[in-house]
Amino acid sequence: MTPSARPAPEPFRFRDCSLTIVSLGRSARNLRELRAELAAVPAGSIAHHFYDALLRPSFDDREYRNDFAAWTRRMLRDAPLAERLSVVDPLDCADLEDLRDRVIEIVEERLAEDPRHADVPEGMEFRFLRSQQVFFDTGARASTIRELRETLPKTTTGSVFYHFVNARFRSPERRDDYSTWLLGFGDEGKEIAERLRRIDFQLWSLSETRSRIAAVLAGADAGAVL
């Protein structure tokens, strides 16, 4: 089949996502308790504190990539541990249990180096949460790359989370939904998809990530977007 005869992909269906956050009633006052709770909480709690938290309205500190790193730096005052936890990339892990094991290993290594970790003040404990995600179809569609480019900036951060973050963990190829769809447009779509792959959602808020995706679709350098 020639490129001109290639059938167009089905329209891109924009979906949205919201979170209901639930407390597990489990907390940690110090590093040893954090290690114990990490081994005991459901895997969904690990997911929440690594990437579901991006959709949490209060999550606005991008200095650290996950809640564990932020807490160990702010409350335990342990900068070396926070740095090690911050560089853990869940996309490099086979699954959530692998991610859990990596975090526990880092904490255990730090405990072996320095077992003297005092309790944090009351009220500053690490509180384990989990998320219940609700997905729904917005009704918006895109049949061409141009329509995707025009529609995406109007979508919510929940939609960006669903298609660009959550999709990476649904896809065996760790590919976002926009890229999967774009691959149906031959070389042009493949080039755009490759540029989208370079956007690290862990470094930005969801609104900033949306701006970078829009810049790539517009043909600009995503890294130049402020």
KAVEN-V605612 format. One line per field, one symbol per residue. phi: phi as a letter, one per 40 degrees, with the letter a starting at -180 (. if undefined). A space follows every 50 residues. Layout:
# KAVEN-V605612
phi=???
This chain:
# KAVEN-V605612
phi=.cdcccccccdcbcbbabbbcbccgbabcacccccccdcbccdccccdcc bccdccdccbbccbcaccccccccccfbcccdccccccbcccccaccccd cccccccccccccaccbccccdgbccbcbabbcbbaccgcbbbbcccccc cdccccccccdccbbdcccccdcfbccccdccccbgcccccccccccccc cccbcccccdccccccccgccdcccc
